Amino acid sequence: MAETAVMFVLDKLMPFFATEVQLMTGGREEAIYVRAELERMKVFLRVADCLEETDEEVKVWVKQIRDVAHDIEDVLDEFSLLLTHNHGDGFYGFLHKLSCCIKNMKARYRIGHEIQSINSRIRRICEGQQRLRQKFRAAQQAASSSANTWNDRRGDALLLDETDLVGIDGPKEKVAGLLVKGGSGRQVVSLAGMGGMGKTTLAKQVYDDRQVKKHFTTHAWITVTRNFKTEELLKDMLRQLFRAIRKSVPKAVQTMSSYELKKIIKDFLEERRYLIVLDDVWHINDWDALKYALPTNNCGSRVMLTTRNVDLAFTSRIESEGRVYNMQPLPPEESWKLFCTKTFHGNTNICPPHLEEICRCILKKCEGLPLAIVAIGGVLAAKDWRRIDEWEMVHRSLGAEIEGNDKLKNLKKVLSLSFNDLPCYLKACFLYLSIFPEGHLIERNILVRLWTAEGFVEAKEGKTLEEVAEEYFNELLNRSLMEVVGTTSDSRVKHCRIHDLLREIIISKSREHNIVAIAKENINQNAIWPDKVRRLSVHNTLQNIQQNRCVNSSQLRSLFMFGIVEKPCLHALFPSGFKLLGVLDIRGTSVTKFPIEVVSLYYLKYLSLRDTKVKTIPRYIGKLQNLETLDLKHAYVTELPFEIINLKNLRHLLVYRYEYETYTISKFGFKSLEKIGVLQSLQKLCFIEATHVETLHELSKLTQLRRLGVLKLRKQDGKTLCSSIEHLTNLRALSIISTDENEIIDLQHLCHPPQFLQRIYLTGRLESVPHWLTYVYSLVRVYMKWSRLKEDPLVFLQNLPNLVHLELLQVYEGDTLCFMAGGFKKLKQLGLDKFDELRFVEIQKGAMPGIEKLSIQRCKSLRKVPLGIEHLSELKVLEFFDMPHKLLKTIYRDEEDGDYWRVAHIPDVYSTYWRDGGWEVYSLESFSEGESAPLLNTIIKSSELETRWK
């Protein structure tokens, strides 16, 4: 991890040589020496990263490098800061400039002296490096043997008896079915999930199943290590295959090349129905190195992979028309059974009543991860049942237990393996997640902007930093280090989280590498803080910061506040200042005024006042010339000062809030800005009022925009806006809202819409559907409100090839809607709301073949459920809300006659139906006119139910 700090410094040294370094007398030679030595050290740091866990001498050496890299970075930034002063004009400006020159001369001497001091430290570190060279060479040679040592521990999962397993029967049956059923071609079945989820255990149980053994004529189980040698692995496969036919492996095999070994294996398997298990495959390259030895015959052969890499699982599925089985955590009942078995010496459901609450709290942190339940259960099994304080301590300090308890070493090893396998640039990004509190849902867009502001993202030709950061994000997801907890209707990841135990590990590593310090309610008041805190995350209370005056904030780079109720006063909390701060996120605090301390933060790149009560932004914000993100979402700001146009590096400007009323959402943005076109780095601009036509002209200059939101658009300004949009070739999302629901949005003048436009939101009257909308084939989401069209909008939208979500609110004034056969081929979600004149809806067979959710609301004239709804075979959710009394009907089982289905009237109730082999109805309330009938608690299930709509 010190490698990241060194890379930061090397990046900062490069421009420094071209400019500032010439101002330092005698400093150039010293700086050249610093750069040369750091580049040499960087070569060894990657090897040292592997030794750091087990070798204290290496650990100290790496810490020394990291500390010196941080100090160099601080020196360079402090010196650069002195050169940024605006001296002003006139006599006073001259005096100020003279004063600064004197200060700068002192600063040049000071920085020269400090670099000399740093060089002395580097020379001592280099001496240590010479002593460690032998260890580094030995570590490189031992990489494969250490993998084999870990492989020995993996073998434990292959020796488990079925009686030791919990919750295995259902998954075992499903996976076995995937193997023995399906096509005659060779298919790959992948078991994917994070470490400790039980992939190897499940695969072994399936592999040993009697029916599976009987189905395949040839079998082999191959354990793939992170650093495997292809030839050795292929030889192992050959030994197993020849053993199965009771023959010895030809002696010539020992000297064969990888190609020759693959050919022998392929010829051997060509006419056989085989099952090959490749356990613990890490990378796509590993699979590529082996797959050509496994022939794609027509015998019904299968390859079963276990992997943490989701991308690998899906790639292999696509290549072979195979299947992916995503491992799921144990459900609560099964988790509790396993926990009690391991904790209370084989008693599956016996837990002393006085320990049950604390045990369930500890179990909750395991989140259904079998390895964690077994390991932590083993720790608790040695605790005294009478000492509840010992059990409570495990819950309170689980992170420390993982670090220090020998019984949890295997758990830590399993969870750490995925982290250790990360490239350097991803390790920093992943450890950065420790800033977020336990259970916090991490928003993808925010995380991407934070990584970019922190400098974690490497520039790649042809891509924005945000696009590269999204690649990082996806890679962490694919490696099962984060899990998705929320997606948009068009399948974009919205929120993610990390497993609680994995979070405990990265908090420990983050603290060790001085990446993040955390201040929270139950933190030990005697806890030792780093000498120089670089990033500080405050959770729930400011009390610890107020009491810990020992916190040195002079080198603080990032400050976060989560769940803070108190009103933060930054200069009181950090009297030593934080002039090098680059990220300030005080979202959700009770702050009401823009923090005055921000004015001096020259290096500030990210500022979030989201969900605060701030109303005004002062003019001096124009001094923050490095600012990239200004997040004022859900604050009360409605106007920005003219000086905002000085922020030439601004990439994300979010100034808007919502107000919710019954059935309506009002959106507020900020007033028009003259010359906003100078902010040519902007990628996201939401929401700007279109009250001045000059502002709409200026938008044409913002050619980097990916997301644009415009409010209060007037009909006469539509042509100007269309002209500007044609220049925004990178636009992915466009939101336009008229001045009120009667104002017409005129978008007919747009001749060349952005070719990558994916999402469009139109709120306001339309004289007709914009002609160009039909040809934007990249559209995946369309939202239209208040359009009040005379013509059927479906005619214009049904052939959009990638449309997955369509929402129409008060869009059509006709009485009939018809979904034509073959239309909306990829649509998954459809909402129809407030079609006041609509009386009849027809769904032809073949229309919307993939629709999963259909919502119909406030269509007061609709008299019948859509004709042809039975054609929607993929429908999972059907919603009716605030509909006519005579329309809404549902089906429930009659208590007296289980074979008879009765129709019940249910007006004005939210009704949801899931279709999964039949109809299921949850939490329905049945009403007669004027009074409520009892809640129907029975869940209705029937695979034979004949659906009747009347």
N, C-alpha and C positions, 0 to 999 in steps of 0.2 A: 504493500500500500504506500510505502514511502516513494515508490516509483511515480505515483501520481503527483506528489508534492514536487518532486524533481522536475517532472515534465512542465508543471506550471511555471517554475522558475526559469527553465530554459526558454520557454515561450516568451516570458517577459524580458529576458536578457537580450533577445534578438533586436527588437526595436530600440532598446536602450543604447546599444552600441552605435546606432545610426544617429542618435540625438543627444540625450542627456549626458552620456558618459564622457563626451569631449569636454564637458564643463568641469570635470573633476581632475584636479592636478594629480598626476601620478596614479590615477585610479584605473586607467585603461588596462595596464598590464595586470593589475590585481583582478579586474573583472574577467579578463581573458583566462586567467588561471582558474577562477571559480568555474567558468563555463566548461573548460576542458575536463576538470576533475569530476564535475557533476555528470558529464556525458559518460565518463569511464565508469563511474559508480552505477549509473543506470543499467549497465550491462549485467552487473552482478545482482541487482536488486530483485530481479525476477526469480533467480535461483534462491536468494535469501528468503523470499516470500514463503517458500516451501519449508525452510528450516526454522523459521521464526517461531512456530508453534512449540517446537521441542528443544531448541537450543538457546539457552539464556544469553550466551555471548553474542550470537547472531542477532538476537532480539535487541540487545543494547546497541549494537552497531547500527541496526536499521533505525532505531529511535534517534540516534545521534544525527543520522543523515536527514531524517524527517525534520528534526528541530532546526538544523542549520538551513535547510531549504526554506522553511517558514520564515526564519529570520532574514534571509536574503530577500525574500518576497516583500517582507515588511519594510526593509531598508529602501528598496527600489521604489515602492509605492509612496513612502513618506517623502522621499526626495522629489519624486514627480509631482507630488501635491504642492510643494513649495513653488513650482514653476507655473502653476495654473492661475495665479492671482490676476484679477482684473484691476489695473491700477487707476483707472478713471482718467479724466482729462484735466487740463489746466494746471495751476500751481500746486494744488493739493494732490493731484494725480502724480506730479513730478516728485513731490516729497514722499508719497507712498511708494513710488517706484524705487527711489533711492534707498528707502528703508528696507524694501524687499531685497535689493541687490546686496546689501550688507548681510541680511539674514541668509541669503542664498550662498554667499561666500563662506559663511560659517557652516552652513549645511554641507557644502562641498567638502570642506575639510573633515567634517564629522562623518560623512558617508565614506570618505576615503579611509578614515581611521577604522570605521566599523567593518569595512570590507577586508582590511588588513587583519583585523581580529578574527573575522570569519575564516579567512584563509589559513590562519594558524590552527583553527579548529579542524578545518578540512584536512590539513597535513596530518594531524593526529588520527583522524578517521581513516586516512589512507594507510597509515601504519597498521591500523587494526585490520584493514582489508587484506593486507599482505599476509597476516597471520591466519586469516580465514579462507584463503584461496584453496587450501587443501580440502577444507570442509565443502566448499562449493563444488569442487571437482567430484568429490565422493557422492554428494547429493545428486548430481546429474547422472552418475552411474547407477545410483540406487533407486532411481525413479520407478523403474519397472518392478523391482523387487518389493518396494513399498506398496505398489498396487497389488502384488500377489499376496502380501500380508493382509491387506484389507479383504482380498478375495477369500482368504481363509475364514474371516468373520462372516462374510456373506453366506458361506456354506451352512452356518447355523440354521438359516431359514429353510434349508433343504432337509433338515433332520427332524422338524417338528412333527409330532403325531397329530392326527385329526382331533384328538381329545383336547389338545392345547389351543385349538383355534376357536374363535368366536365369529359368528356372522359370515362364515365362508361359504355356506351351502348355496345361497342365491347367486352370488357372483360366479361361483364354480360352475353352476348349471348353465348360466348365460354364456360364459366363455367357452365351455365345452361344446355348446350348441353352435357357436360361431366356427368352431374347428370342424365338426363332423357334418355340418350342413353347408349349403352354398353350392357354388359352381364347381365344375370339374377342373378349372384352371388352378395354377398355383397362386394362392392368396396369402397375404400377410395380415396377421391379427396382432395388433399392438396393445399392450397394457401400459397406459400412460398415467403418470401421477408423480407427486413430489416424493422425496426420499422418506422412508419410514411408513409409507402407505400400505405396504404389504404386497407389492407387485410380484416379487420373487416367490413369496409364500403361496399366493394364489396360482401363479403359473405352475409351480411344482405340484400342487394338488390336482390341477387339471391334467398335467403331464402324466401323473401316476394313476389317473382314473382308469378303471377297468375297461369301460366302453371306449374311451379314447385310445387306449393301448390296442384294443381289438380292431379299431377302425383303420389304423395306420400300420403298414407292414414294416416300416423302418423308422427308428427314432434316434435322436441325439440331443443331448443337453449341453450347450456351450455357454460358459460364463465368460463374458467379455469385460476386460478391465479397461480403465481409462487409458492406459499406456500399453495396450496389447501389441504383440508382434504377430503380424498376419500369418507368417509361415507356421509359427508354433500353434496358433489357434486352428489352422487348417489341418495340421497333423493330429491334433486332439480329436477333431471331428472325424478324420479317417479312422483313427483307432476305435472310436465308438461304433462306427458303421461296420467295420470289418469284424469287430467283436460280436455284433448282432447276428452275423452269418457264420460265426464260429471259424473264422479264418484269421490268420496272422497278417499284419500289414507288411507289404513288400519292403525289403531292406533299402531299396533304392529311394524310398520316400524321404529318408533322412537327408539326402543331398539335393532334393528337388527344389526348384524355384516356386514362388507363389503361383505363377501361371500354370505350371505343371500340376501342382497340387489341386488347383481349382478344376482343371480339366479331368483329373481322375475322379474327384467327387461328383462332378457333373455327370460323367458317364455312368458312375455307379448308381445315381439317383434317377436317371432319365426315365426308366420304365417302372419305377416304384412309387407307391403312394407313401410319401414320407412326412414326418413331423419333425422339424428342427426348431429347437428353442434357443434363441440368442438372448441371454439374460444380461441386463444392465448395459445396453448400448447407449453411448453418450452422444455421439455426433453423427450427422448425416454421412460424413466421410467414412466413418466406421462401417456403416451399413453398405455404402458403395463398395468398400473393399471386399465385402463378403458375398454380396447378392448374386454375382455372376457365377458363383460355384453352385447355386441352387436353381436347377432348371425349372423353367415354366412349362411343365408337362401338363397333360390332360388327365391326370390320374387322381385329381382331388387333393393334391399335396398342400400342406400348410407350413408357414413359418410363423412362429410366435415370438414377438419381441417384447421385452420389458424395457422401459425407458422413462427418464425424467423429461425428455425433450419432446414436447408436444408437436413441434414442427416436423421432427423426424417421423413421428407416428403418422401424421397426416400425409406426409410425402410418400411414405411406403404404402399407405392405403390407396392413394391415387394411382401409383405405379402399378399396383396389382389388383385393383378393384377389391381391396380387402376391407377390413373393419378396424375401428379403434374402440377399445373399451377404456373409458375414463374411470380410473379408480375413484371411489367415493369414500369419504370418512365413514367410520362406523356410526350407525344411528345411536341416539342416546341410550336406549335400553341395552343394546349390545355393548356399548362402551362401558356402561355401569357394571354389567355382568363380568366383562374382562377385568375391569379395575378391581372389583371385589375379589375375583379369583386370585389375582396376583398380590393384592394387598393383605388379604385376610386368609392366606394359606389355603387356598382351594375352595373356600366357601363362596359360592357364586353370587349370592344375594344377601349375605349377612354382613351388615355394617353396624357397629354400635351406634345407637341413636344420637349420643352426644357428639359423635364424629361425622355424622352424615352431612351436615351443612358444609363443613370445611372440606370434606372429601369431594362433594359435588362441585365446589368452587375450584379445587385443584383439577378435577376432571375436565371442567369447562375449558381450562387453558390447553388441554391436550387436543381439543377440537376433533375428537374422533380419530386421531392418528394412532394406529395400533402400537407402533414401536414406542411412542411416547407414553402411552398408557401402561405398557408392560414395564418400561424402564422406571417410571416414577412410582408405579405400584411396588416395584422391588425396593425402592428407597424407603417408602412408607412402611413396608412390611417389617422393617427393623426398628420402627418407632414404638415407644411405649403407648399402649392404648389409653392409659390414664393421664398422659401428659398432652393435653390438647394444645398447649402452647408450642410444643415441638412441631405438631402438624400445621399449626397456623404459620409458623416460621417458614416452613417449606413453601406454603402458598405465597407468603409475602416476599420471599427472596428466592424465587425459582431460578432467576438468572444466575445468582451466585451458586446455587446448588448445581446447575448444569456445568458451571466452570470448575467447581472444586470437588464434586462428589464422584469417586471412582466408578460407582454404579451407573452413572449417567454418561460415562465416556463414550460408550458406543452410540448413544443417542446423539451426542454432540458431533461425533464423527460423521454419522449419517447425514445429519442436517447441514454440516459444514462442507461436505463434499461438493455439493452444487456450487457453493460460494467459492471454494478453492479452485474450481474449474473455470471460473469466470476470467475473461481477459481483464487487464488492468483497468481499462476505461469503464467497464461495467461494475467492477468492485466498488469504486467510489460512488457510482450512482446508486448501487444497492444499499451500501452502508448509510447513505444519505436518508434513506427511508426511516431511520431511527428518530428523525425529528418529529414524526407524527405520534400522537398518543395511542395507547392501546385501544384497539377497536375502531380507530378512526378510518373512515372511508376516504381513500386517497383519490382525488380527482385527477384524471389523466392530463388534461390540458394545463392545470396548475403545475403538476410535477414536471412536465416538459418545459414550461417557462422557467421554473426554478433551476433545473439542471443547466439550462442554457445560460442563465444569469450567473451561476456559480462557476462557469468555465469548464464544466465536465465534458462538454460536447466538442468533438473534434470536427473541424470543417471538412466537408467532402465536396469535390467539384460537382457542380450541377444540382446540389441540394441545399436547401436552407438548413440552418442549425436546428430548427424545430423538426424538420423532416428526419434528420439524423437522430435527434433525441427520441422521436417516435419509434425509430428502428431499435434503439436501446430498450425502450419500454416493451416492445413486442418480444424482444429477445429474452428479457427477464420473465415474461409470461410463458414463453415457449419452454423455458428451462424449469418451469413449475416452481419458481421462487416467489411469484405473486399469483394470486387468484382473482379472477374477474368476479365482481359482485354486482355489476350493473352495466347494461349495454343500452344503446339507443335502438330505436325500431329498425334502423338501417345497419345494425350490427357493429357499430363503432363502440369500443370500450369506453365507458363513462367513468366508472369507479373500479378500484381494485383494493386489495388489502393483503397483508402478509400474516402468516400463521403466528399465533402468539409466542410459541416456543422459538420459532425462527427469529422473531423480533427480539427476544431476550438475548439470543446469540449475537445479533448484529449490534445491539446496544452495547454489549461488552466489547466487541471488536471496535466499534466506533469510538468508544471512550478510550480504549487502549491506543488507538491511532490518532487521537486528538482531532477527530472529525466533528463530533457533536458532543456537547455537554448538556445534560437534561436536568432541569430544576422542576420538581413536582412536590405534591403535598406530603407524601410519606417518605421523602428522601432523608437519609441519615444526615443530621445536622453537622456531624463530625466528618462527613465525606470529604475526601481530598480532591480539590479542584485542580485542573491543569494550571501550570504557571501562566500560560497564555491561552485563554479560551478563544477559539476561532469561530465556533458556531454555538449558539445557545438557544435551546428550545425550552420555553417555560410552559408548564402544564397546570392549569386550574387555579394557581395562586401565585402572587408575587412575593409572598412572605419569605420564601427561601432566599430570593435575591436581596431583599431588604436586610435580611439577617447576615447574609454572606458577603460582607464588604470586602472579603479577600478575593472576590472575583475580579481578575484583571481584564478589563474590557478594551484596553487601548489597542489591541490587535484583533478585536472582534470583527468578523467578516459578515456574519449573518445572525439575525435575531428573529425568533418566531414566538408568538404567543397563541396558545390554544385554551379556550374555555376560561378566559380571565374575566372575572366579574368586576374587579377593582378598576379604577380609572388609572391607567399607567402614566406616570410622569418620568419620561426617559432620562432627563438630566439628573433627577434625584436618585433614580435607580442605578445609574452608571456615572458617578461624578468624575471618573477619569476619562470619560468621553469614549467615542467609537468612530473616530474620523475615517477609518478605513472600511466602514460598513458598506457592503455591496447588496445585501438583501435585508429588507425590513418588512415583516409580515405581521401586522397586529390586527388581523381580521377579527371581527366579532367582539372586540373590546368595547367598553363604554366611552371611548374617546369621542369628544364632540367637536374638537378643533384640530385643524391640521398641525401636527407636531412641529414646533419652531426649530427643534434640533436638526430637522432634515435638511435645512438650508445649507449646512456646511458639509454635507455628505457627497463629495465630488464623485466618489466611486460607486455611488448607489445605482444599481441596475434594475432592481425589482422593488416596487413599493406597493403594498396591498393595504388598503383601508376598507376592504370589503366588509359589508354588514356592520359598519359603524354609523354613528350619527353625524359625521362630518358633513357640513353644508357648503363650505366655501374652500376654494383652493387659492392660496396667495400668489402674488405675482412672482415671488422669488423662486417658485418652482422651476422657472426658466434657467436657474443656475445648475440644475441637475443634468448636465449635458451628456452623461453616460446612461441615463435612464432608458431602459428597454421596455419595461412593463409598468403601467399605471393602472391598477385595478381598483376601481371605485364602484364596483357592482353592488347594488343594494345599499349604497350610501345615499345621502340626500343632496348630492351635488347636481346642479342643473346648469351650471355655467363654468367654463374654463377661462382663465386669463389669456390674453393675447400672447403672453410670453411663452406659452406652451409650444409655440412654433420654433423655439430655440432648441427643442429637444430632438435633434436630428437623428438620434439613434433609437427613437421610440418605435417599438415594433407591435405593441399590444396596448390599445387604449380602450378600456372598458368603463363606460360611464352610463349606467342605466339602472333602473329598478322597476319592480312590478308592484301593482296593487291589485289585490284579489277581491272581487265581489261575486255575488251569485251569478254563475254562468259566464262571467266576464273577467278578463284580465286586462288591466290598463298598464301600458308601458310608458316610462318617462326616460328621456335621454338628456342631451345637453344642447345648448343653443349653438347656432351656426358659428363657425370660426373662419374669419378671413385668412387667406393664404395657407389653409391647411394642407395644400398641395406640396408645401416644402418638406413635409414629414414623409419623405419618400421611402423610408424603411418600414412604414406601417404595414402589418399583415392582418391585423384585426382592428376594426373601427366600429364600435357599437355604443350607443345609438346616437347619431347626429341629426339634429333637426334641419329640415330643408326649407327654412324660412327665407333664405336668401339664395337667389339663383346663382350668384357668384360662387357660393360654396359648392354647388353641384358641378360647376365648371372645374373647380379645383380638384374634385375627386378623380378626374381623368389622369392626373399626375401620379396617383397612388397605385402604380402598376404592380406593386408587390402584394396588394391586398388579397387575402384568402377569404376573409369574412367581412361583409359590409351590412350595417343596419342603418336604415334611413327612416326618420319619423316626419310626420306632418307634411307629406308630399302633396302639392296642389296639382290639379290637372294641367294647368298651363306650363308647369315645370317638367312634365314627363319627358318631353323631347330632349331637353337638356340632360336629364339624368340618363336617358338611353344612350346619348352620344358619349357620355363619360364611361358608362358600363362597357362599351365596346373596346375601351382601352385596357380594361381590367382582365387581362387574359388569364391570370392565375386564380381568379375568383372561384371559390368552392361553395360558398353559402351566401345567399342574398335575401335580406328581409326588408320589405317596404311596407310602410303603414301610412295611410292617408290622414288628413287633418281630422276627419270624422267619418262615420259610416256612410254618409251621403256623398262624400267627395270622390270623384272618379279618378282612378289610377290609369294614366294613359301610357302604356308601354308598347304600343304598336310600332313605334319608331325604331325599335331595336332590330337591326338587320343582321348583325353578327354577334350573337350571344356568346359568352365565355364558354369555350369548348369543354372545360372540366367542371362546369357547374353541377353540383350534386344535390343541393338543397335550396328550395325557394319557398318563401313565405310571403304571401300577398294579402294584406288586410285593407280592404277598401272596395268601392264599387268598380266593376269592370263593364265596359260597354260590350266587350266580347273577350273570349280567351285569347291572350296574346298569340299571334300566329306562329311565332318562333318557338313557343313552348313545346310544340309537337315534335320539333327536330333536335331538342337537347337530349340526346340519347344517354348522357351520363347521369341524368336525374334519378335519384333514388328516393327522394322525399319531396312531396308537394303539399303545401298547406295553403288553403284559400278560405278567406273569411269576408263576409259582407258583399260578395261579388254580385249577387242578385241578378244572375244572368237569365236571359230569355231562352237561350239555346242550351241544349244538353251538354254539360262540360265533359261527360264521359267520352264522347265522340273524339275529342281532341287529345285525351290523355290515355286512352286504352292501349295504344300501340307503343308507349314508351317502354323500351325493352328491359330497363333495369329498375323500374319503379317498384319499391317494396312497401311504401307507406303513403297513404293518401288520406288527408283530413279535409273535409268540406263542411263549412259552417255558414249557413244562410247564403248559399252559393247559387241556388237554382230556384226559379219561380214557376217552373212547369209542374205538371201533375203526375208525370210518369218518368221513371228512370229505368233504363234497360242496359244490363251488363251483357254485351254481345259475346257469343262463343269465340274463343281464341283471344279475347282481350285480357289485359292485365295479367300477363303470363307469370310475372314474378311477384305480384302483389301479395304481401303477407298481412298487412293491417289496413283496415278501412274504417273511417269514421264518417257518419252522416249526421249532421246536427242542424236542427231548426230549418227544415225544408217545409215551410208553412203550407204550401199548396200541394205537397206531394201526397198522392193517394194510392199509387201503385208502383211496386218495384219488381222487376223481373230479372232473374239470374238464369241465363241460358246455360245449358250443359256445355262445359268446356271453358266457361268464363272463370276467371280467378281460380285456377286449379290449385294454387298453393296457399290460398288465404287461410290464416290461422286465427285472426281476431276480427270480428265484425261488431261495430258499435253503432246503434241507432238511437238518437236522442231527440226529444222535443219535436217530433214530426206529428203534429196534432191532427192532421187530416188523413194520416195513413190508416187504412182500414184492415189491411191484411199483412200478415207476415210475408216477407219477400217470396214470391213464387219461384220455385226452383232451388230453394235453400238446401234441399236434400242433396244437390249436386256437389256441395262444398265438402268433399270427403276429408280434407285436412283441417277443417274448422275445429279449433280448440276452445275458443272463448267467444261467446255470444252475449252482448250486453244490450239491454233495453232500459232506458231511463226516461221517466216522465212521459209516458206514452198513453194513447187513448185507452179507456177502460175496456172497450170491446176487442182491442187488438191483442193485448198481452196474455198469452196463455202458456202454461207449462204442464208438464206431465209428471204425475207422481203415483206411486203404488198405492192401491186401495188396501187398507188394513185387513179387510174381510176376504178379499179375493186377490191373491198374489199374482194372478195371471191377467188381471183386468187393470187397464190404465185409464185414469180419469183426467179430464181437462179442468184446470182450475183457473179462475180469473185473478190476475195479480196486477192491478194498476199502480203506477207511481212507486215502483220498487226496483232497486238495482238487482238485476238477475244475471247470474253468470252460469254458463253451461260449459263443461269440459267434455270433449269427445275423445274417448280413448277406448275403442272397441265397443262403445255404447255411449249413452248420455249419462252424465252424473250431475246432480243438482245440489249446490251447497247453500246453506243459510238462506233459504227463501222464506219470505213472509207472505202468507196468503191473506188477501183482503176481500171481504164482501163490501158492498157499497156502504160507506160511512163508518164501518167498524173493522177492527183488526181481528184476524183469526190467529190461532196459536202458531208459533214458529215451527216449521217443519224441520226437525232435527235429523231425521233419517236421511242418510246419503243414499241416493238412488243409483243403482248400478245395474245395467243389463246389456249384455252383448247381443241379445236377441230382440231388443226393443225396436219395434217398427215405429218410426217417427211420423206422426200425423200432424199436419199444420192446417187449421181450419180458420 
